Amino acid sequence: MASPRRLQVNESASISVVRFKDQKIIDPVAIQELGQELFDLIEKDDRKKIVLNFDNVEFLSSAALGKLITFEKKAKRTGAQMILTNISPEIYQVFAITNLDKLFKIKDSEADALAVL
């Protein structure tokens, strides 16, 4: 597999920890690439435990949120578990307003997420 361009993936036991390289996820081409890299994690690499660490992310567009929703549905269909961590208060507010905080499992820190997977 070619190394991801938009994501940095680290394996910790059977858990994939994914960090976003982009601080602002707004460019439509970047979002397409990011989505494909996420989908490949479960479709090609068959990963079952995924932590998405948003530590580096300052802004997400609505299209990026749409990709995350699609990824979450694909993960559920394949039996994969996914937890989001380190979401900034500004981005979390968007999750809360749109009720996405109910759709996604969200933990404050990567350590919290790893503890429950």
Backbone as XML, in Angstrom:
<?xml version="1.0"?>
<chain id="A" units="angstrom">
  <residue number="1" name="MET">
    <atom name="N" x="0.842" y="-1.186" z="0.000"/>
    <atom name="CA" x="0.000" y="0.000" z="0.000"/>
    <atom name="C" x="0.886" y="1.249" z="0.000"/>
  </residue>
  <residue number="2" name="ALA">
    <atom name="N" x="0.572" y="2.190" z="-0.841"/>
    <atom name="CA" x="1.317" y="3.443" z="-0.856"/>
    <atom name="C" x="1.058" y="4.179" z="0.449"/>
  </residue>
  <residue number="3" name="SER">
    <atom name="N" x="2.056" y="4.876" z="0.933"/>
    <atom name="CA" x="1.849" y="5.543" z="2.214"/>
    <atom name="C" x="0.828" y="6.673" z="2.032"/>
  </residue>
  <residue number="4" name="PRO">
    <atom name="N" x="-0.038" y="6.833" z="2.999"/>
    <atom name="CA" x="-1.096" y="7.846" z="2.892"/>
    <atom name="C" x="-0.522" y="9.250" z="2.766"/>
  </residue>
  <residue number="5" name="ARG">
    <atom name="N" x="-1.211" y="10.067" z="2.010"/>
    <atom name="CA" x="-0.752" y="11.439" z="1.832"/>
    <atom name="C" x="-1.429" y="12.384" z="2.807"/>
  </residue>
  <residue number="6" name="ARG">
    <atom name="N" x="-2.662" y="12.116" z="3.164"/>
    <atom name="CA" x="-3.414" y="13.017" z="4.037"/>
    <atom name="C" x="-3.457" y="12.524" z="5.479"/>
  </residue>
  <residue number="7" name="LEU">
    <atom name="N" x="-3.121" y="11.255" z="5.661"/>
    <atom name="CA" x="-3.220" y="10.647" z="6.979"/>
    <atom name="C" x="-1.891" y="10.055" z="7.401"/>
  </residue>
  <residue number="8" name="GLN">
    <atom name="N" x="-1.654" y="10.067" z="8.699"/>
    <atom name="CA" x="-0.516" y="9.346" z="9.270"/>
    <atom name="C" x="-1.125" y="8.230" z="10.115"/>
  </residue>
  <residue number="9" name="VAL">
    <atom name="N" x="-0.790" y="6.981" z="9.785"/>
    <atom name="CA" x="-1.371" y="5.831" z="10.474"/>
    <atom name="C" x="-0.296" y="5.111" z="11.267"/>
  </residue>
  <residue number="10" name="ASN">
    <atom name="N" x="-0.553" y="4.912" z="12.550"/>
    <atom name="CA" x="0.352" y="4.150" z="13.405"/>
    <atom name="C" x="-0.405" y="2.951" z="13.962"/>
  </residue>
  <residue number="11" name="GLU">
    <atom name="N" x="0.269" y="1.819" z="14.001"/>
    <atom name="CA" x="-0.331" y="0.611" z="14.560"/>
    <atom name="C" x="0.102" y="0.479" z="16.014"/>
  </residue>
  <residue number="12" name="SER">
    <atom name="N" x="-0.856" y="0.225" z="16.871"/>
    <atom name="CA" x="-0.560" y="-0.027" z="18.279"/>
    <atom name="C" x="-1.347" y="-1.282" z="18.648"/>
  </residue>
  <residue number="13" name="ALA">
    <atom name="N" x="-0.646" y="-2.409" z="18.764"/>
    <atom name="CA" x="-1.298" y="-3.720" z="18.931"/>
    <atom name="C" x="-2.240" y="-3.915" z="17.748"/>
  </residue>
  <residue number="14" name="SER">
    <atom name="N" x="-3.515" y="-4.126" z="17.986"/>
    <atom name="CA" x="-4.451" y="-4.330" z="16.866"/>
    <atom name="C" x="-5.228" y="-3.056" z="16.564"/>
  </residue>
  <residue number="15" name="ILE">
    <atom name="N" x="-4.749" y="-1.933" z="17.084"/>
    <atom name="CA" x="-5.458" y="-0.665" z="16.927"/>
    <atom name="C" x="-4.703" y="0.253" z="15.961"/>
  </residue>
  <residue number="16" name="SER">
    <atom name="N" x="-5.436" y="0.841" z="15.040"/>
    <atom name="CA" x="-4.856" y="1.818" z="14.113"/>
    <atom name="C" x="-5.141" y="3.215" z="14.642"/>
  </residue>
  <residue number="17" name="VAL">
    <atom name="N" x="-4.085" y="3.972" z="14.898"/>
    <atom name="CA" x="-4.244" y="5.364" z="15.328"/>
    <atom name="C" x="-3.967" y="6.240" z="14.112"/>
  </residue>
  <residue number="18" name="VAL">
    <atom name="N" x="-4.977" y="7.023" z="13.730"/>
    <atom name="CA" x="-4.914" y="7.830" z="12.519"/>
    <atom name="C" x="-4.868" y="9.303" z="12.891"/>
  </residue>
  <residue number="19" name="ARG">
    <atom name="N" x="-3.851" y="9.999" z="12.384"/>
    <atom name="CA" x="-3.746" y="11.448" z="12.588"/>
    <atom name="C" x="-3.881" y="12.138" z="11.234"/>
  </residue>
  <residue number="20" name="PHE">
    <atom name="N" x="-4.517" y="13.279" z="11.262"/>
    <atom name="CA" x="-4.713" y="14.059" z="10.041"/>
    <atom name="C" x="-3.528" y="14.998" z="9.858"/>
  </residue>
  <residue number="21" name="LYS">
    <atom name="N" x="-2.984" y="15.034" z="8.661"/>
    <atom name="CA" x="-1.836" y="15.905" z="8.387"/>
    <atom name="C" x="-2.269" y="17.345" z="8.145"/>
  </residue>
  <residue number="22" name="ASP">
    <atom name="N" x="-3.476" y="17.528" z="7.602"/>
    <atom name="CA" x="-3.967" y="18.871" z="7.276"/>
    <atom name="C" x="-4.593" y="19.532" z="8.502"/>
  </residue>
  <residue number="23" name="GLN">
    <atom name="N" x="-4.278" y="20.817" z="8.704"/>
    <atom name="CA" x="-4.900" y="21.560" z="9.804"/>
    <atom name="C" x="-6.305" y="22.009" z="9.427"/>
  </residue>
  <residue number="24" name="LYS">
    <atom name="N" x="-6.468" y="22.362" z="8.156"/>
    <atom name="CA" x="-7.780" y="22.781" z="7.669"/>
    <atom name="C" x="-8.206" y="21.791" z="6.578"/>
  </residue>
  <residue number="25" name="ILE">
    <atom name="N" x="-9.303" y="21.113" z="6.824"/>
    <atom name="CA" x="-9.787" y="20.118" z="5.868"/>
    <atom name="C" x="-10.977" y="20.730" z="5.144"/>
  </residue>
  <residue number="26" name="ILE">
    <atom name="N" x="-10.661" y="21.480" z="4.060"/>
    <atom name="CA" x="-11.702" y="22.217" z="3.345"/>
    <atom name="C" x="-11.638" y="22.041" z="1.824"/>
  </residue>
  <residue number="27" name="ASP">
    <atom name="N" x="-10.472" y="21.703" z="1.301"/>
    <atom name="CA" x="-10.295" y="21.579" z="-0.148"/>
    <atom name="C" x="-11.002" y="20.322" z="-0.659"/>
  </residue>
  <residue number="28" name="PRO">
    <atom name="N" x="-11.893" y="20.458" z="-1.663"/>
    <atom name="CA" x="-12.643" y="19.296" z="-2.154"/>
    <atom name="C" x="-11.760" y="18.122" z="-2.612"/>
  </residue>
  <residue number="29" name="VAL">
    <atom name="N" x="-10.646" y="18.416" z="-3.273"/>
    <atom name="CA" x="-9.745" y="17.346" z="-3.725"/>
    <atom name="C" x="-9.104" y="16.662" z="-2.517"/>
  </residue>
  <residue number="30" name="ALA">
    <atom name="N" x="-8.666" y="17.456" z="-1.557"/>
    <atom name="CA" x="-8.065" y="16.898" z="-0.344"/>
    <atom name="C" x="-9.070" y="16.030" z="0.404"/>
  </residue>
  <residue number="31" name="ILE">
    <atom name="N" x="-10.323" y="16.465" z="0.453"/>
    <atom name="CA" x="-11.359" y="15.700" z="1.154"/>
    <atom name="C" x="-11.608" y="14.372" z="0.445"/>
  </residue>
  <residue number="32" name="GLN">
    <atom name="N" x="-11.606" y="14.389" z="-0.898"/>
    <atom name="CA" x="-11.763" y="13.132" z="-1.651"/>
    <atom name="C" x="-10.622" y="12.169" z="-1.327"/>
  </residue>
  <residue number="33" name="GLU">
    <atom name="N" x="-9.399" y="12.683" z="-1.347"/>
    <atom name="CA" x="-8.223" y="11.847" z="-1.058"/>
    <atom name="C" x="-8.285" y="11.316" z="0.371"/>
  </residue>
  <residue number="34" name="LEU">
    <atom name="N" x="-8.623" y="12.193" z="1.296"/>
    <atom name="CA" x="-8.739" y="11.806" z="2.689"/>
    <atom name="C" x="-9.791" y="10.705" z="2.856"/>
  </residue>
  <residue number="35" name="GLY">
    <atom name="N" x="-10.933" y="10.894" z="2.221"/>
    <atom name="CA" x="-11.999" y="9.891" z="2.292"/>
    <atom name="C" x="-11.539" y="8.549" z="1.768"/>
  </residue>
  <residue number="36" name="GLN">
    <atom name="N" x="-10.839" y="8.567" z="0.639"/>
    <atom name="CA" x="-10.369" y="7.302" z="0.061"/>
    <atom name="C" x="-9.359" y="6.617" z="0.978"/>
  </residue>
  <residue number="37" name="GLU">
    <atom name="N" x="-8.481" y="7.395" z="1.577"/>
    <atom name="CA" x="-7.500" y="6.815" z="2.503"/>
    <atom name="C" x="-8.205" y="6.203" z="3.720"/>
  </residue>
  <residue number="38" name="LEU">
    <atom name="N" x="-9.231" y="6.887" z="4.220"/>
    <atom name="CA" x="-9.993" y="6.331" z="5.341"/>
    <atom name="C" x="-10.698" y="5.042" z="4.929"/>
  </residue>
  <residue number="39" name="PHE">
    <atom name="N" x="-11.365" y="5.072" z="3.772"/>
    <atom name="CA" x="-12.102" y="3.888" z="3.313"/>
    <atom name="C" x="-11.152" y="2.705" z="3.116"/>
  </residue>
  <residue number="40" name="ASP">
    <atom name="N" x="-9.939" y="2.983" z="2.608"/>
    <atom name="CA" x="-8.955" y="1.913" z="2.390"/>
    <atom name="C" x="-8.573" y="1.215" z="3.695"/>
  </residue>
  <residue number="41" name="LEU">
    <atom name="N" x="-8.609" y="1.963" z="4.804"/>
    <atom name="CA" x="-8.265" y="1.357" z="6.091"/>
    <atom name="C" x="-9.153" y="0.152" z="6.397"/>
  </residue>
  <residue number="42" name="ILE">
    <atom name="N" x="-10.447" y="0.276" z="6.062"/>
    <atom name="CA" x="-11.347" y="-0.837" z="6.376"/>
    <atom name="C" x="-11.588" y="-1.742" z="5.170"/>
  </residue>
  <residue number="43" name="GLU">
    <atom name="N" x="-11.575" y="-1.165" z="3.968"/>
    <atom name="CA" x="-11.879" y="-1.972" z="2.782"/>
    <atom name="C" x="-10.684" y="-2.804" z="2.319"/>
  </residue>
  <residue number="44" name="LYS">
    <atom name="N" x="-9.495" y="-2.214" z="2.317"/>
    <atom name="CA" x="-8.310" y="-2.930" z="1.832"/>
    <atom name="C" x="-7.496" y="-3.537" z="2.961"/>
  </residue>
  <residue number="45" name="ASP">
    <atom name="N" x="-7.337" y="-2.779" z="4.054"/>
    <atom name="CA" x="-6.459" y="-3.220" z="5.138"/>
    <atom name="C" x="-7.200" y="-3.982" z="6.229"/>
  </residue>
  <residue number="46" name="ASP">
    <atom name="N" x="-8.542" y="-3.997" z="6.157"/>
    <atom name="CA" x="-9.374" y="-4.758" z="7.087"/>
    <atom name="C" x="-9.074" y="-4.422" z="8.549"/>
  </residue>
  <residue number="47" name="ARG">
    <atom name="N" x="-8.942" y="-3.146" z="8.829"/>
    <atom name="CA" x="-8.675" y="-2.732" z="10.214"/>
    <atom name="C" x="-9.988" y="-2.692" z="10.977"/>
  </residue>
  <residue number="48" name="LYS">
    <atom name="N" x="-9.959" y="-3.172" z="12.211"/>
    <atom name="CA" x="-11.194" y="-3.309" z="12.989"/>
    <atom name="C" x="-11.287" y="-2.345" z="14.164"/>
  </residue>
  <residue number="49" name="LYS">
    <atom name="N" x="-10.160" y="-1.771" z="14.563"/>
    <atom name="CA" x="-10.166" y="-0.812" z="15.675"/>
    <atom name="C" x="-9.404" y="0.430" z="15.243"/>
  </residue>
  <residue number="50" name="ILE">
    <atom name="N" x="-10.140" y="1.533" z="15.143"/>
    <atom name="CA" x="-9.557" y="2.743" z="14.582"/>
    <atom name="C" x="-9.792" y="3.926" z="15.523"/>
  </residue>
  <residue number="51" name="VAL">
    <atom name="N" x="-8.724" y="4.652" z="15.809"/>
    <atom name="CA" x="-8.812" y="5.891" z="16.577"/>
    <atom name="C" x="-8.468" y="7.026" z="15.613"/>
  </residue>
  <residue number="52" name="LEU">
    <atom name="N" x="-9.389" y="7.959" z="15.431"/>
    <atom name="CA" x="-9.127" y="9.132" z="14.602"/>
    <atom name="C" x="-8.754" y="10.280" z="15.541"/>
  </residue>
  <residue number="53" name="ASN">
    <atom name="N" x="-7.497" y="10.691" z="15.490"/>
    <atom name="CA" x="-6.988" y="11.735" z="16.378"/>
    <atom name="C" x="-7.012" y="13.080" z="15.635"/>
  </residue>
  <residue number="54" name="PHE">
    <atom name="N" x="-7.824" y="14.003" z="16.124"/>
    <atom name="CA" x="-8.009" y="15.306" z="15.481"/>
    <atom name="C" x="-7.115" y="16.392" z="16.081"/>
  </residue>
  <residue number="55" name="ASP">
    <atom name="N" x="-6.062" y="15.993" z="16.776"/>
    <atom name="CA" x="-5.183" y="16.929" z="17.472"/>
    <atom name="C" x="-4.691" y="18.061" z="16.580"/>
  </residue>
  <residue number="56" name="ASN">
    <atom name="N" x="-4.368" y="17.766" z="15.345"/>
    <atom name="CA" x="-3.795" y="18.745" z="14.421"/>
    <atom name="C" x="-4.857" y="19.550" z="13.664"/>
  </residue>
  <residue number="57" name="VAL">
    <atom name="N" x="-6.129" y="19.146" z="13.758"/>
    <atom name="CA" x="-7.178" y="19.733" z="12.910"/>
    <atom name="C" x="-7.779" y="20.973" z="13.562"/>
  </residue>
  <residue number="58" name="GLU">
    <atom name="N" x="-7.763" y="22.080" z="12.806"/>
    <atom name="CA" x="-8.338" y="23.338" z="13.290"/>
    <atom name="C" x="-9.701" y="23.611" z="12.682"/>
  </residue>
  <residue number="59" name="PHE">
    <atom name="N" x="-9.941" y="23.071" z="11.472"/>
    <atom name="CA" x="-11.198" y="23.366" z="10.788"/>
    <atom name="C" x="-11.593" y="22.207" z="9.888"/>
  </residue>
  <residue number="60" name="LEU">
    <atom name="N" x="-12.877" y="21.876" z="9.908"/>
    <atom name="CA" x="-13.438" y="20.840" z="9.024"/>
    <atom name="C" x="-14.589" y="21.445" z="8.247"/>
  </residue>
  <residue number="61" name="SER">
    <atom name="N" x="-14.633" y="21.231" z="6.953"/>
    <atom name="CA" x="-15.774" y="21.709" z="6.181"/>
    <atom name="C" x="-16.925" y="20.720" z="6.321"/>
  </residue>
  <residue number="62" name="SER">
    <atom name="N" x="-18.105" y="21.134" z="5.867"/>
    <atom name="CA" x="-19.258" y="20.231" z="5.924"/>
    <atom name="C" x="-19.023" y="19.010" z="5.033"/>
  </residue>
  <residue number="63" name="ALA">
    <atom name="N" x="-18.285" y="19.189" z="3.935"/>
    <atom name="CA" x="-17.971" y="18.046" z="3.064"/>
    <atom name="C" x="-17.084" y="17.041" z="3.798"/>
  </residue>
  <residue number="64" name="ALA">
    <atom name="N" x="-16.158" y="17.547" z="4.612"/>
    <atom name="CA" x="-15.301" y="16.660" z="5.399"/>
    <atom name="C" x="-16.137" y="15.902" z="6.430"/>
  </residue>
  <residue number="65" name="LEU">
    <atom name="N" x="-17.090" y="16.577" z="7.048"/>
    <atom name="CA" x="-17.994" y="15.904" z="7.986"/>
    <atom name="C" x="-18.783" y="14.809" z="7.275"/>
  </residue>
  <residue number="66" name="GLY">
    <atom name="N" x="-19.203" y="15.101" z="6.046"/>
    <atom name="CA" x="-19.920" y="14.100" z="5.257"/>
    <atom name="C" x="-19.077" y="12.859" z="5.024"/>
  </residue>
  <residue number="67" name="LYS">
    <atom name="N" x="-17.797" y="13.047" z="4.740"/>
    <atom name="CA" x="-16.883" y="11.904" z="4.555"/>
    <atom name="C" x="-16.777" y="11.091" z="5.837"/>
  </residue>
  <residue number="68" name="LEU">
    <atom name="N" x="-16.692" y="11.782" z="6.965"/>
    <atom name="CA" x="-16.601" y="11.082" z="8.247"/>
    <atom name="C" x="-17.854" y="10.251" z="8.517"/>
  </residue>
  <residue number="69" name="ILE">
    <atom name="N" x="-19.007" y="10.808" z="8.174"/>
    <atom name="CA" x="-20.272" y="10.075" z="8.366"/>
    <atom name="C" x="-20.283" y="8.832" z="7.484"/>
  </residue>
  <residue number="70" name="THR">
    <atom name="N" x="-19.890" y="8.985" z="6.229"/>
    <atom name="CA" x="-19.833" y="7.839" z="5.312"/>
    <atom name="C" x="-18.846" y="6.799" z="5.833"/>
  </residue>
  <residue number="71" name="PHE">
    <atom name="N" x="-17.700" y="7.260" z="6.321"/>
    <atom name="CA" x="-16.684" y="6.341" z="6.861"/>
    <atom name="C" x="-17.234" y="5.580" z="8.065"/>
  </residue>
  <residue number="72" name="GLU">
    <atom name="N" x="-17.952" y="6.282" z="8.924"/>
    <atom name="CA" x="-18.525" y="5.649" z="10.113"/>
    <atom name="C" x="-19.502" y="4.542" z="9.706"/>
  </residue>
  <residue number="73" name="LYS">
    <atom name="N" x="-20.321" y="4.812" z="8.688"/>
    <atom name="CA" x="-21.283" y="3.796" z="8.215"/>
    <atom name="C" x="-20.561" y="2.590" z="7.627"/>
  </residue>
  <residue number="74" name="LYS">
    <atom name="N" x="-19.516" y="2.831" z="6.849"/>
    <atom name="CA" x="-18.734" y="1.723" z="6.279"/>
    <atom name="C" x="-18.072" y="0.916" z="7.392"/>
  </residue>
  <residue number="75" name="ALA">
    <atom name="N" x="-17.543" y="1.614" z="8.389"/>
    <atom name="CA" x="-16.885" y="0.933" z="9.509"/>
    <atom name="C" x="-17.880" y="0.024" z="10.226"/>
  </residue>
  <residue number="76" name="LYS">
    <atom name="N" x="-19.073" y="0.537" z="10.479"/>
    <atom name="CA" x="-20.096" y="-0.271" z="11.157"/>
    <atom name="C" x="-20.438" y="-1.511" z="10.343"/>
  </residue>
  <residue number="77" name="ARG">
    <atom name="N" x="-20.584" y="-1.333" z="9.030"/>
    <atom name="CA" x="-20.943" y="-2.473" z="8.161"/>
    <atom name="C" x="-19.887" y="-3.566" z="8.191"/>
  </residue>
  <residue number="78" name="THR">
    <atom name="N" x="-18.629" y="-3.177" z="8.354"/>
    <atom name="CA" x="-17.552" y="-4.177" z="8.354"/>
    <atom name="C" x="-17.234" y="-4.673" z="9.761"/>
  </residue>
  <residue number="79" name="GLY">
    <atom name="N" x="-17.949" y="-4.144" z="10.751"/>
    <atom name="CA" x="-17.702" y="-4.574" z="12.121"/>
    <atom name="C" x="-16.537" y="-3.863" z="12.788"/>
  </residue>
  <residue number="80" name="ALA">
    <atom name="N" x="-16.081" y="-2.791" z="12.175"/>
    <atom name="CA" x="-14.967" y="-2.040" z="12.756"/>
    <atom name="C" x="-15.485" y="-1.076" z="13.825"/>
  </residue>
  <residue number="81" name="GLN">
    <atom name="N" x="-14.650" y="-0.837" z="14.829"/>
    <atom name="CA" x="-14.962" y="0.138" z="15.867"/>
    <atom name="C" x="-14.135" y="1.378" z="15.607"/>
  </residue>
  <residue number="82" name="MET">
    <atom name="N" x="-14.758" y="2.539" z="15.826"/>
    <atom name="CA" x="-14.056" y="3.785" z="15.579"/>
    <atom name="C" x="-14.340" y="4.756" z="16.716"/>
  </residue>
  <residue number="83" name="ILE">
    <atom name="N" x="-13.282" y="5.424" z="17.172"/>
    <atom name="CA" x="-13.418" y="6.451" z="18.204"/>
    <atom name="C" x="-12.676" y="7.697" z="17.735"/>
  </residue>
  <residue number="84" name="LEU">
    <atom name="N" x="-13.288" y="8.862" z="17.937"/>
    <atom name="CA" x="-12.664" y="10.144" z="17.613"/>
    <atom name="C" x="-12.089" y="10.736" z="18.892"/>
  </residue>
  <residue number="85" name="THR">
    <atom name="N" x="-10.898" y="11.347" z="18.787"/>
    <atom name="CA" x="-10.271" y="11.948" z="19.961"/>
    <atom name="C" x="-9.673" y="13.311" z="19.636"/>
  </residue>
  <residue number="86" name="ASN">
    <atom name="N" x="-9.340" y="14.031" z="20.706"/>
    <atom name="CA" x="-8.626" y="15.310" z="20.619"/>
    <atom name="C" x="-9.320" y="16.308" z="19.686"/>
  </residue>
  <residue number="87" name="ILE">
    <atom name="N" x="-10.629" y="16.376" z="19.787"/>
    <atom name="CA" x="-11.384" y="17.319" z="18.954"/>
    <atom name="C" x="-11.393" y="18.672" z="19.658"/>
  </residue>
  <residue number="88" name="SER">
    <atom name="N" x="-11.020" y="19.709" z="18.942"/>
    <atom name="CA" x="-10.975" y="21.052" z="19.546"/>
    <atom name="C" x="-12.388" y="21.468" z="19.949"/>
  </residue>
  <residue number="89" name="PRO">
    <atom name="N" x="-12.500" y="22.357" z="20.941"/>
    <atom name="CA" x="-13.834" y="22.808" z="21.377"/>
    <atom name="C" x="-14.663" y="23.394" z="20.233"/>
  </residue>
  <residue number="90" name="GLU">
    <atom name="N" x="-14.010" y="24.109" z="19.311"/>
    <atom name="CA" x="-14.737" y="24.718" z="18.190"/>
    <atom name="C" x="-15.325" y="23.655" z="17.270"/>
  </residue>
  <residue number="91" name="ILE">
    <atom name="N" x="-14.542" y="22.642" z="16.966"/>
    <atom name="CA" x="-15.035" y="21.569" z="16.097"/>
    <atom name="C" x="-16.064" y="20.724" z="16.849"/>
  </residue>
  <residue number="92" name="TYR">
    <atom name="N" x="-15.833" y="20.490" z="18.134"/>
    <atom name="CA" x="-16.794" y="19.704" z="18.911"/>
    <atom name="C" x="-18.150" y="20.395" z="18.930"/>
  </residue>
  <residue number="93" name="GLN">
    <atom name="N" x="-18.142" y="21.709" z="18.975"/>
    <atom name="CA" x="-19.391" y="22.471" z="18.971"/>
    <atom name="C" x="-20.202" y="22.157" z="17.709"/>
  </residue>
  <residue number="94" name="VAL">
    <atom name="N" x="-19.528" y="22.043" z="16.576"/>
    <atom name="CA" x="-20.206" y="21.681" z="15.324"/>
    <atom name="C" x="-20.790" y="20.264" z="15.437"/>
  </residue>
  <residue number="95" name="PHE">
    <atom name="N" x="-20.021" y="19.345" z="16.009"/>
    <atom name="CA" x="-20.515" y="17.981" z="16.218"/>
    <atom name="C" x="-21.770" y="18.000" z="17.090"/>
  </residue>
  <residue number="96" name="ALA">
    <atom name="N" x="-21.763" y="18.819" z="18.144"/>
    <atom name="CA" x="-22.905" y="18.883" z="19.066"/>
    <atom name="C" x="-24.131" y="19.499" z="18.390"/>
  </residue>
  <residue number="97" name="ILE">
    <atom name="N" x="-23.936" y="20.587" z="17.662"/>
    <atom name="CA" x="-25.056" y="21.267" z="16.995"/>
    <atom name="C" x="-25.725" y="20.348" z="15.976"/>
  </residue>
  <residue number="98" name="THR">
    <atom name="N" x="-24.928" y="19.553" z="15.276"/>
    <atom name="CA" x="-25.446" y="18.677" z="14.222"/>
    <atom name="C" x="-25.807" y="17.285" z="14.742"/>
  </residue>
  <residue number="99" name="ASN">
    <atom name="N" x="-25.716" y="17.097" z="16.058"/>
    <atom name="CA" x="-25.989" y="15.794" z="16.701"/>
    <atom name="C" x="-25.000" y="14.709" z="16.299"/>
  </residue>
  <residue number="100" name="LEU">
    <atom name="N" x="-23.883" y="15.080" z="15.705"/>
    <atom name="CA" x="-22.883" y="14.080" z="15.343"/>
    <atom name="C" x="-22.171" y="13.538" z="16.581"/>
  </residue>
  <residue number="101" name="ASP">
    <atom name="N" x="-22.277" y="14.273" z="17.689"/>
    <atom name="CA" x="-21.700" y="13.758" z="18.932"/>
    <atom name="C" x="-22.467" y="12.512" z="19.407"/>
  </residue>
  <residue number="102" name="LYS">
    <atom name="N" x="-23.686" y="12.328" z="18.886"/>
    <atom name="CA" x="-24.465" y="11.117" z="19.214"/>
    <atom name="C" x="-24.107" y="9.963" z="18.266"/>
  </residue>
  <residue number="103" name="LEU">
    <atom name="N" x="-23.722" y="10.304" z="17.030"/>
    <atom name="CA" x="-23.373" y="9.286" z="16.031"/>
    <atom name="C" x="-21.999" y="8.679" z="16.313"/>
  </residue>
  <residue number="104" name="PHE">
    <atom name="N" x="-21.044" y="9.542" z="16.620"/>
    <atom name="CA" x="-19.660" y="9.090" z="16.817"/>
    <atom name="C" x="-19.362" y="8.854" z="18.290"/>
  </residue>
  <residue number="105" name="LYS">
    <atom name="N" x="-18.483" y="7.875" z="18.552"/>
    <atom name="CA" x="-17.907" y="7.738" z="19.895"/>
    <atom name="C" x="-16.780" y="8.742" z="19.955"/>
  </residue>
  <residue number="106" name="ILE">
    <atom name="N" x="-16.817" y="9.614" z="20.960"/>
    <atom name="CA" x="-15.801" y="10.660" z="21.087"/>
    <atom name="C" x="-15.195" y="10.590" z="22.489"/>
  </residue>
  <residue number="107" name="LYS">
    <atom name="N" x="-13.881" y="10.580" z="22.547"/>
    <atom name="CA" x="-13.151" y="10.596" z="23.813"/>
    <atom name="C" x="-12.242" y="11.817" z="23.827"/>
  </residue>
  <residue number="108" name="ASP">
    <atom name="N" x="-11.926" y="12.293" z="25.033"/>
    <atom name="CA" x="-11.088" y="13.485" z="25.153"/>
    <atom name="C" x="-9.676" y="13.263" z="24.636"/>
  </residue>
  <residue number="109" name="SER">
    <atom name="N" x="-9.092" y="12.091" z="24.957"/>
    <atom name="CA" x="-7.695" y="11.869" z="24.599"/>
    <atom name="C" x="-7.519" y="10.529" z="23.912"/>
  </residue>
  <residue number="110" name="GLU">
    <atom name="N" x="-6.382" y="10.406" z="23.244"/>
    <atom name="CA" x="-6.034" y="9.152" z="22.574"/>
    <atom name="C" x="-5.933" y="8.019" z="23.602"/>
  </residue>
  <residue number="111" name="ALA">
    <atom name="N" x="-5.377" y="8.326" z="24.762"/>
    <atom name="CA" x="-5.244" y="7.306" z="25.807"/>
    <atom name="C" x="-6.615" y="6.783" z="26.252"/>
  </residue>
  <residue number="112" name="ASP">
    <atom name="N" x="-7.598" y="7.698" z="26.375"/>
    <atom name="CA" x="-8.960" y="7.293" z="26.737"/>
    <atom name="C" x="-9.548" y="6.371" z="25.677"/>
  </residue>
  <residue number="113" name="ALA">
    <atom name="N" x="-9.309" y="6.699" z="24.418"/>
    <atom name="CA" x="-9.837" y="5.898" z="23.309"/>
    <atom name="C" x="-9.189" y="4.517" z="23.289"/>
  </residue>
  <residue number="114" name="LEU">
    <atom name="N" x="-7.880" y="4.478" z="23.455"/>
    <atom name="CA" x="-7.173" y="3.191" z="23.448"/>
    <atom name="C" x="-7.628" y="2.302" z="24.597"/>
  </residue>
  <residue number="115" name="ALA">
    <atom name="N" x="-8.000" y="2.916" z="25.714"/>
    <atom name="CA" x="-8.426" y="2.160" z="26.887"/>
    <atom name="C" x="-9.743" y="1.428" z="26.656"/>
  </residue>
  <residue number="116" name="VAL">
    <atom name="N" x="-10.595" y="1.940" z="25.791"/>
    <atom name="CA" x="-11.908" y="1.318" z="25.595"/>
    <atom name="C" x="-11.985" y="0.438" z="24.333"/>
  </residue>
  <residue number="117" name="LEU">
    <atom name="N" x="-10.958" y="0.454" z="23.524"/>
    <atom name="CA" x="-10.983" y="-0.403" z="22.317"/>
    <atom name="C" x="-10.420" y="-1.777" z="22.609"/>
  </residue>
</chain>
